[in-house]
């Protein structure tokens, strides 16, 4: 840098360079920063014993779509995740008890069945979706379990 005199035309560029350099130093010195994980976390797969326990947890529940007796557990966030989304875990907060006909309707993307399922999701289900999807959870819900306009 010796031998170069900054002119008034160089000042905005020089100030920007100094500002960027200071931001970089602050970033490097900040020990509390959290770097994003480049790989999505693998989904948790429950053992047979855990599946038996989860079925017992839902033993007194009803189908979240028709309120009938449930026979199957539906993954709210699908196991494969779909597209850029991580796969859904085999955990109680990602499962919804459904009867077989309603489960088929939800899987077939029936708008009424999906809207009813969404309306019956509890706070734990919504927390789980936010935990797995972050800020994308509301958009995911609108796309995969859309509400029906009245």
N, C-alpha and C positions, 0 to 999 in steps of 0.2 A: 504494500500500500504506500510505501514511501515514494515520493516523487509525483504523486497524483494529487491534484487539488480539486476538491469537490466544488462544483458550481451550484448555483441555486436550482438548476434543472435536475441535478443528481439527488437532491435532498429527499424527495418523496421515495425514490427507489432505495436510498441508503437507510432511511427510517424504517421502511418495510423489511429490509434485510436484517436490521438490528432487532426489530420486533420479532421476526421469525426465529432468529437465533436465541433470543431470550425465552421464547415459548418452548423451544427445543430443550434448552437447559432446564427449565422448570419441569418439563415432562420427564427428563432423565433423572432429576433429583427427587421427584415425587415418589416416595416409597409406598404410598398407599394406592397407587394406580392399579387397576386390574386390567390385564391384557385379555382381549377376547380369545376364547378357545377356538382355534381354527377348525377343529373337528367337532361335530355334534356328539353329545353323549349318547352312548348306546342305551337302548331301552332295557328296562329291568324285566327279566322273565321269571315269573313265579314258578316254584316247584309244585309238584302235585299236592304236597301237604299244605302249601300256602293257598292253592286254589280251593282246597277243601275248607280252609278257614274262611276265605272270602265268601264262599257260598253260604257258610253259616252266618256271616255278618249280615247277609241280605235275606236270611230265612224269614223274617217277618215283614219284608218289603212287598210292594205291589209293582206291577208293570208301570213304568213311568209314562207310557203312552196311553194305555186304555184302563189302567188301574185294576186289571185282572191279575190272576196269579202268574207270576213270572216263572220262566223255565230256562232262560239263557241270560248270560251276562254280555253286554255290548261294550266294546271299547269306545269311549267317547272320542278320544284322540286315537285314530287308527294305529294298529301295530306298526304298519309300514310308514306312517307319518304322511306320506304323499308329498311329492315335490320337494320344496326346500325345508319342510317341517320335520322335526325329529319324530321318531316313532313313539307311540304311547306305551307307557309301562303297564305291567300287570299289577296294578295296585287298586285298592278299593276306590280311591278318589277319581280313578279314570274308568270306572265301570258303572254301567247303568243296568238294572234288572229289567228285562223285557220278556214278554211272552213270545213264542215262536212267530206267530203271524205279524206282530208289531216289529219284531226284529227284522223280518224279511222286508217289511215296508220301509224301515229306516235304511237298511242296506240298499234298497232299490231307489233311494232318494225321494220317497214320497214326501211332498212338501208339507202336508198336514201332520204326518207322523213326526217328521223332523222338527217342525215348529212346536209341537206338543212336548217332544223330548227336551228341546231347549228351554221351554217355559218351566219345566219341572227340574231342571238342574239346580242343585243346591250350591251354597257358597263354597263348599269344599271342592266341588267339581270345577267351579270357575277359578278358584285359587290354583288348582292343578294346571289348568290350561294356561294361566298367566305364568306359572312357574316354568312350564315347558316351552311356551311360545313367546314369552316376554310381551313386548309392546304389540306383537302381531296377533295376540289372542282375540281382541274384538273383531278384527277383520276375518280371522279364521272362523269365528262363530257365525258372522254374517254370511260367509260363503258356504259353509258346510251345514249349518243348522239355522237357516234363515227364518226370521219371524214372518208370519203371514200378515199382511196389512189388512186391517179390519174395514 
